[in-house]
Amino acid sequence: MIKLRLQRKGRKKRPFYHIVVADSRSPRDGRIIEQLGRFDNVSENKELTYDEERIIHWLKIGAQPSTTVRSILKNEGILYKMHLMRWGKTDEEIEAALDEWRTARESRSSEKDSSRKAQQKELLKAEEKALKQEIEKKAALAAKELEKKQKKESEKEEVTAEEEEIAAETLVTEAETKEEVSETEAQETIAEETSAEVVTEPVEEKTPEAEDKEVVTAEDEPVAEVETVEEKPEEKALTEAVEETVEEPKAEEAVTEEPAEETKAETETAETPESAAEKTETAQQTVSTDMTANDAIDHIKNTSVEDLEGFVSDDEQRVTVQRAWESKKAE
């Protein structure tokens, strides 16, 4: 049985086909009777060349086309022409019918193209809406997290301020108690020393003769000059110790103020890793899902395949972006 079929030619992943007449028992790439045309559906132009007269000749003889060759001949109007010839139409009638058929086919193809464009626009709009909704949800979640962090930080600051106030109050009370204790101790020591210095002498009974002698001696003796009372070294040491105890709380207050500054520095250093982590998260690589469909398609067209590695993620479900990526890889 004679058949009209395609014979594969070309190289790996880049084939083209010859329209040939061959015996149905011969292999695909085997012996042929005649070559009738060439068909290339891989290139963008989709080249198709054929000898119409020879095809009609073989069809009249009884050659049967394969399914792919039949679809090609049907799209080109050859089968319709054979049908008109069998009905006994003249050449002029056949050409007029073919012209009408071709105009109708072109109008259908234009309608299909317009409908496809409309469908693509609708798909793009739907994808953009979905992306906007996702972005809004992410922004709302981020705002909530920021509010929670700010509340926690404000609570921590309030707690630290209260602790500092309490610490300052305790230091003041301790200093006051120390001053009171030092004053009382100083007063007690001074009282003890003065009581120790006072010497109690026994009262002697005086006779009239002794009294007359004392009167005489008192008149004869010169008047003693008033001696200035000088502080003893023991009393000076006590007064200096009291002054030092009064000044010690001030030094303790200065010492207590330094840990507060250290705690502030520690809180500032503790806050820096969180800010660094947030900066590293914003510096991540962009993916097609983070962009709109139009922007992603333009990015794919304007960049090379090597630079687009990892750009189209596995989560990408938009048909337009996937088609653009497949066409880019095919180039």
ZAMARGU-4260 file (C-alpha; in steps of 0.2 Angstrom, whole numbers, plus 5000, padded with zeros to 4 digits):
<rodrens>
0) 5000/5000/5000 | 5007/5017/4995 | 5006/5031/5008 | 5010/5049/5010 | 5020/5052/5026
5) 5034/5061/5034 | 5052/5056/5035 | 5062/5063/5049 | 5078/5073/5045 | 5090/5085/5054
10) 5099/5083/5070 | 5095/5079/5088 | 5082/5091/5096 | 5082/5101/5079 | 5072/5090/5067
15) 5063/5094/5051 | 5053/5082/5039 | 5051/5078/5021 | 5034/5074/5014 | 5037/5058/5004
20) 5028/5044/4995 | 5034/5027/5001 | 5028/5009/5003 | 5019/5006/5020 | 5030/4991/5023
25) 5047/5001/5022 | 5054/5009/5038 | 5052/5027/5042 | 5070/5032/5036 | 5070/5019/5023
30) 5068/5019/5004 | 5056/5031/4996 | 5047/5033/4979 | 5046/5052/4978 | 5049/5067/4988
35) 5034/5079/4988 | 5039/5093/5000 | 5047/5099/5016 | 5039/5103/5033 | 5048/5112/5048
40) 5038/5115/5063 | 5052/5119/5075 | 5057/5136/5068 | 5047/5152/5072 | 5042/5153/5053
45) 5036/5135/5052 | 5042/5132/5034 | 5031/5122/5023 | 5034/5119/5005 | 5025/5105/4994
50) 5022/5101/4975 | 5003/5102/4974 | 5001/5094/4957 | 5011/5078/4962 | 5001/5077/4978
55) 4985/5078/4969 | 4992/5065/4956 | 4996/5052/4970 | 4979/5055/4979 | 4970/5051/4963
60) 4980/5035/4961 | 4975/5030/4978 | 4989/5034/4990 | 4983/5036/5007 | 4990/5051/5018
65) 4995/5048/5036 | 4986/5058/5050 | 4999/5072/5051 | 5000/5073/5032 | 4981/5073/5031
70) 4980/5088/5044 | 4993/5097/5033 | 4984/5095/5017 | 4967/5099/5025 | 4974/5116/5032
75) 4981/5120/5015 | 4965/5117/5006 | 4971/5103/4995 | 4958/5090/5001 | 4944/5103/4999
80) 4951/5105/4981 | 4950/5087/4978 | 4933/5086/4984 | 4927/5100/4972 | 4936/5091/4958
85) 4927/5075/4961 | 4910/5085/4960 | 4915/5090/4943 | 4918/5109/4946 | 4927/5119/4934
90) 4944/5128/4938 | 4936/5145/4940 | 4923/5138/4952 | 4936/5129/4962 | 4947/5145/4963
95) 4932/5155/4969 | 4927/5142/4982 | 4945/5141/4988 | 4946/5160/4990 | 4930/5160/5000
100) 4937/5146/5011 | 4954/5155/5014 | 4945/5172/5019 | 4934/5162/5031 | 4950/5153/5038
105) 4959/5170/5041 | 4944/5178/5050 | 4943/5163/5061 | 4962/5163/5065 | 4961/5182/5069
110) 4946/5179/5081 | 4956/5165/5089 | 4971/5176/5091 | 4960/5190/5098 | 4952/5178/5110
115) 4969/5172/5116 | 4975/5189/5119 | 4960/5193/5129 | 4962/5177/5139 | 4980/5182/5142
120) 4975/5199/5148 | 4963/5192/5160 | 4975/5179/5167 | 4988/5194/5170 | 4975/5204/5179
125) 4970/5189/5190 | 4988/5186/5194 | 4992/5204/5198 | 4977/5204/5210 | 4983/5189/5219
130) 5000/5196/5220 | 4993/5212/5228 | 4983/5202/5240 | 4998/5192/5246 | 5009/5208/5247
135) 4995/5216/5258 | 4994/5201/5269 | 5013/5201/5271 | 5013/5219/5275 | 4999/5217/5288
140) 5009/5203/5297 | 5025/5213/5297 | 5016/5228/5305 | 5009/5217/5318 | 5026/5210/5322
145) 5033/5227/5323 | 5020/5233/5335 | 5023/5218/5346 | 5042/5221/5347 | 5039/5239/5351
150) 5027/5235/5365 | 5040/5223/5372 | 5054/5236/5371 | 5043/5249/5379 | 5039/5237/5393
155) 5057/5233/5396 | 5062/5251/5396 | 5048/5254/5409 | 5055/5240/5420 | 5073/5246/5419
160) 5068/5264/5424 | 5058/5257/5439 | 5073/5247/5444 | 5084/5262/5443 | 5073/5272/5453
165) 5072/5259/5466 | 5090/5257/5467 | 5093/5276/5468 | 5081/5277/5483 | 5089/5262/5492
170) 5106/5270/5490 | 5100/5287/5497 | 5092/5278/5512 | 5108/5268/5515 | 5118/5284/5514
175) 5106/5293/5526 | 5107/5278/5539 | 5126/5277/5537 | 5127/5296/5541 | 5115/5294/5556
180) 5125/5280/5563 | 5142/5289/5561 | 5135/5304/5569 | 5128/5294/5584 | 5145/5284/5585
185) 5155/5301/5585 | 5144/5309/5599 | 5146/5293/5610 | 5165/5293/5608 | 5166/5311/5612
190) 5155/5309/5627 | 5166/5294/5633 | 5182/5304/5631 | 5176/5319/5640 | 5169/5308/5655
195) 5186/5299/5656 | 5195/5316/5657 | 5185/5322/5672 | 5194/5317/5688 | 5184/5316/5704
200) 5194/5322/5719 | 5189/5318/5737 | 5183/5333/5748 | 5195/5336/5763 | 5189/5344/5779
205) 5198/5360/5782 | 5203/5366/5800 | 5203/5385/5804 | 5222/5385/5804 | 5223/5378/5786
210) 5210/5391/5780 | 5220/5405/5787 | 5236/5398/5778 | 5226/5397/5762 | 5220/5415/5763
215) 5238/5421/5765 | 5245/5410/5751 | 5231/5416/5740 | 5235/5434/5743 | 5254/5432/5741
220) 5253/5421/5725 | 5252/5430/5708 | 5236/5429/5697 | 5238/5414/5685 | 5235/5419/5667
225) 5221/5410/5658 | 5227/5396/5647 | 5220/5393/5630 | 5212/5376/5628 | 5220/5366/5614
230) 5212/5351/5606 | 5220/5335/5610 | 5226/5324/5595 | 5213/5311/5599 | 5199/5323/5597
235) 5206/5329/5580 | 5207/5311/5574 | 5189/5309/5579 | 5183/5324/5570 | 5192/5319/5554
240) 5184/5302/5555 | 5167/5309/5556 | 5170/5320/5541 | 5176/5305/5531 | 5161/5295/5535
245) 5150/5310/5529 | 5159/5311/5512 | 5159/5291/5509 | 5140/5290/5504 | 5144/5303/5490
250) 5158/5291/5483 | 5146/5276/5484 | 5133/5286/5474 | 5146/5289/5460 | 5150/5271/5461
255) 5132/5265/5459 | 5129/5277/5445 | 5142/5268/5434 | 5132/5251/5433 | 5117/5260/5427
260) 5127/5266/5412 | 5134/5249/5409 | 5117/5241/5409 | 5112/5254/5396 | 5127/5250/5385
265) 5122/5231/5387 | 5104/5234/5381 | 5111/5244/5366 | 5123/5230/5362 | 5109/5217/5364
270) 5098/5227/5352 | 5111/5227/5338 | 5110/5209/5333 | 5091/5210/5329 | 5094/5225/5318
275) 5108/5216/5309 | 5096/5201/5306 | 5083/5212/5299 | 5095/5220/5287 | 5101/5202/5281
280) 5083/5197/5278 | 5079/5212/5267 | 5095/5208/5256 | 5088/5191/5250 | 5088/5187/5231
285) 5073/5192/5221 | 5061/5179/5214 | 5048/5179/5201 | 5034/5177/5214 | 5039/5194/5222
290) 5036/5203/5205 | 5021/5206/5195 | 5018/5195/5179 | 5022/5209/5167 | 5038/5214/5177
295) 5044/5195/5178 | 5041/5193/5159 | 5051/5208/5155 | 5065/5203/5166 | 5066/5186/5158
300) 5066/5193/5141 | 5080/5206/5145 | 5092/5195/5154 | 5102/5180/5149 | 5098/5162/5154
305) 5114/5160/5165 | 5108/5175/5175 | 5090/5169/5177 | 5096/5153/5187 | 5084/5152/5202
310) 5073/5167/5197 | 5058/5156/5192 | 5055/5146/5208 | 5046/5130/5210 | 5031/5139/5218
315) 5028/5149/5202 | 5010/5144/5196 | 5007/5158/5183 | 5006/5151/5166 | 5012/5167/5157
320) 5028/5167/5167 | 5031/5149/5164 | 5028/5151/5145 | 5041/5166/5144 | 5054/5155/5154
325) 5051/5140/5142 | 5053/5151/5127 | 5069/5159/5134 | 5076/5142/5137 | 5072/5136/5119
330) 5082/5151/5112
</rodrens>
